[in-house]
Amino acid sequence: MLLLDAFNKDRASLPSPLPNPPSLAPLPVPTPDARTQELINEKLKKAEDLGEQGMLDEAQKALEEAEALKKLSMHLPPRVEPVTDSSKYTAADVRVTDQKLRVCDICGAFLSVYDR
């Protein structure tokens, strides 16, 4: 009986779980980057023009290509343009890049040429 009392005492000191866990915020729907969106819009315009001309098969194909681009862009990470402004580099960045390094023959790590 003492063991059960000790167990219940320890259990009572633990924080109780929340009865209703807080709801998670909905995930943001990624939007295609500007270049991809432009390609999608061009395909949709082409599909509309082909449909007006009576070329339904070609219009359907262009529409499917636009949908494929849209789906593909939703799964890819957003495109990040490389920074070309050299004024954003710090002195530490320059110091690291100015080192004379060699590649280790065994593990492929970069080693200073001055290390032995």
Buried (B, 14 or more C-beta within 10 A) or exposed (E): EEEEEEEEEEEEEEEEEEEEEEEEEEEEEEEBBEEBBEBBEBBBEBBEEBBEEEBEEBBEBBBEBBEEBBEEBEEEEEEEEEEEEEEEEEEEEEEEEEEEEEEEEEEEEEEEEEEE
